[in-house]
Amino acid sequence: MKQVKILGSGCAKCNQLADAVKAVIASEGIEAAVEKVEDIQQIVAYGVMSTPGLVVDGKVVCSGRVPTAAEIREMLTAKSGGCCCGDHAKGTGRQNGTCC
């Protein structure tokens, strides 16, 4: 079962991400436990400085934006890592602190 965390203060974009993630989980039949993390210290502990953030199985896979449903599906079903901002495995993703 996937462990999914939505990081954010409860703002509109954070809620939008939570709804989008839950919709993808339901439509794809993915077994996942979803938790919203609103405590700023816990969010910062993940290294996320711009919310909303999405954590899958302990790894930040996206932050600072609401990814598309297709991107969320890929993040939730990826076998190893993956990143919302490019090919993290090859080091081509953004390295400015908003992801990777």
NORSULGI-V188705 format. One record per run of one state. SS is the DSSP state (helix for helix, strand for strand, loop for the rest). FROM is the first residue (numbers start at 1). LEN is the number of residues. If there is no record, write none. Layout:
BEGIN
ss=SS from=FROM len=LEN
ss=SS from=FROM len=LEN
END
This chain:
BEGIN
ss=loop from=1 len=1
ss=strand from=2 len=6
ss=loop from=8 len=4
ss=helix from=12 len=17
ss=loop from=29 len=3
ss=strand from=32 len=6
ss=loop from=38 len=2
ss=helix from=40 len=6
ss=loop from=46 len=7
ss=strand from=53 len=4
ss=loop from=57 len=2
ss=strand from=59 len=5
ss=loop from=64 len=5
ss=helix from=69 len=9
ss=loop from=78 len=10
ss=helix from=88 len=3
ss=loop from=91 len=10
END
